[in-house]
């Protein structure tokens, strides 16, 4: 099933910009609202999915627009913060 058609998914993480948005926003735009990539780069923000399976400290309720890297934060970015660039 197409991720954006799954009503039970509330938040979506983009593997390209590593930010979190509401699933409804992705569905409306049919792309990441922050970097414009296709839904193929989207992952549900759920336990057992990227990046939460690798980071137990990532909260169930993420900051919308927040940066949640799969690996170490890059370029002075702060986990959970909304990038200013």
C-alpha positions as a Markdown table, in Angstrom:
| # | Residue | x | y | z |
|---|---|---|---|---|
| 1 | Unk | 0.0 | 0.0 | 0.0 |
| 2 | Unk | 1.2 | 3.5 | -0.8 |
| 3 | Unk | 2.4 | 5.2 | 2.4 |
| 4 | Unk | 0.4 | 8.4 | 1.8 |
| 5 | Unk | -2.8 | 6.4 | 1.6 |
| 6 | Unk | -2.3 | 4.9 | 5.1 |
| 7 | Unk | -4.6 | 6.9 | 7.3 |
| 8 | Unk | -3.1 | 5.5 | 10.5 |
| 9 | Unk | 0.2 | 7.2 | 9.7 |
| 10 | Unk | 0.2 | 10.7 | 11.2 |
| 11 | Unk | 3.8 | 11.8 | 10.8 |
| 12 | Unk | 6.2 | 11.2 | 7.9 |
| 13 | Unk | 10.0 | 11.4 | 7.9 |
| 14 | Unk | 11.8 | 12.4 | 4.7 |
| 15 | Unk | 15.0 | 10.4 | 4.1 |
| 16 | Unk | 16.4 | 13.1 | 1.8 |
| 17 | Unk | 16.2 | 16.2 | 4.1 |
| 18 | Unk | 15.6 | 14.2 | 7.3 |
| 19 | Unk | 12.7 | 16.3 | 8.5 |
| 20 | Unk | 9.3 | 15.4 | 9.8 |
| 21 | Unk | 6.0 | 16.6 | 8.4 |
| 22 | Unk | 2.3 | 15.7 | 8.8 |
| 23 | Unk | 1.3 | 12.9 | 6.5 |
| 24 | Unk | -1.7 | 15.0 | 5.4 |
| 25 | Unk | 0.7 | 17.7 | 4.1 |
| 26 | Unk | 2.7 | 15.1 | 2.1 |
| 27 | Unk | -0.6 | 13.8 | 0.7 |
| 28 | Unk | -1.9 | 17.2 | -0.3 |
| 29 | Unk | 1.4 | 18.2 | -2.0 |
| 30 | Unk | 2.4 | 14.7 | -3.2 |
| 31 | Unk | 6.0 | 15.7 | -2.2 |
| 32 | Unk | 8.0 | 16.6 | 0.9 |
| 33 | Unk | 7.0 | 20.1 | 2.0 |
| 34 | Unk | 10.6 | 21.0 | 2.9 |
| 35 | Unk | 12.7 | 19.7 | 0.0 |
| 36 | Unk | 10.2 | 18.7 | -2.7 |
| 37 | Unk | 11.3 | 15.1 | -3.2 |
| 38 | Unk | 8.8 | 12.4 | -4.1 |
| 39 | Unk | 6.9 | 10.3 | -1.6 |
| 40 | Unk | 9.3 | 7.4 | -2.4 |
| 41 | Unk | 11.6 | 9.1 | 0.1 |
| 42 | Unk | 9.0 | 9.1 | 2.8 |
| 43 | Unk | 9.0 | 6.8 | 5.8 |
| 44 | Unk | 6.3 | 6.6 | 8.5 |
| 45 | Unk | 7.4 | 8.0 | 11.9 |
| 46 | Unk | 6.8 | 4.8 | 13.8 |
| 47 | Unk | 8.7 | 2.4 | 16.0 |
| 48 | Unk | 10.6 | -0.1 | 13.9 |
| 49 | Unk | 10.9 | 2.3 | 11.0 |
| 50 | Unk | 13.8 | 4.7 | 10.0 |
| 51 | Unk | 15.0 | 6.6 | 11.8 |
| 52 | Unk | 13.3 | 5.7 | 15.1 |
| 53 | Unk | 14.5 | 2.1 | 15.1 |
| 54 | Unk | 18.1 | 3.4 | 15.2 |
| 55 | Unk | 17.4 | 6.2 | 17.8 |
| 56 | Unk | 15.4 | 5.2 | 20.9 |
| 57 | Unk | 15.7 | 8.8 | 22.1 |
| 58 | Unk | 13.5 | 10.1 | 19.2 |
| 59 | Unk | 10.1 | 10.9 | 20.6 |
| 60 | Unk | 6.8 | 9.5 | 19.5 |
| 61 | Unk | 5.5 | 13.0 | 18.9 |
| 62 | Unk | 8.2 | 14.8 | 16.8 |
| 63 | Unk | 8.6 | 18.5 | 16.2 |
| 64 | Unk | 7.0 | 19.3 | 12.9 |
| 65 | Unk | 9.7 | 20.4 | 10.5 |
| 66 | Unk | 12.3 | 19.1 | 13.0 |
| 67 | Unk | 15.6 | 17.6 | 11.8 |
| 68 | Unk | 16.0 | 13.9 | 12.8 |
| 69 | Unk | 19.1 | 12.5 | 11.2 |
| 70 | Unk | 19.5 | 8.8 | 10.6 |
| 71 | Unk | 23.3 | 9.2 | 11.3 |
| 72 | Unk | 25.2 | 11.9 | 13.2 |
| 73 | Unk | 23.9 | 15.4 | 12.8 |
| 74 | Unk | 25.7 | 17.4 | 10.0 |
| 75 | Unk | 26.9 | 21.0 | 9.8 |
| 76 | Unk | 26.0 | 22.1 | 13.3 |
| 77 | Unk | 22.4 | 20.9 | 13.0 |
| 78 | Unk | 20.5 | 20.1 | 16.2 |
| 79 | Unk | 18.3 | 17.0 | 16.5 |
| 80 | Unk | 14.7 | 18.0 | 16.7 |
| 81 | Unk | 15.3 | 21.6 | 15.8 |
| 82 | Unk | 13.8 | 23.3 | 12.8 |
| 83 | Unk | 16.6 | 24.2 | 10.4 |
| 84 | Unk | 17.0 | 27.9 | 9.6 |
| 85 | Unk | 18.5 | 27.3 | 6.1 |
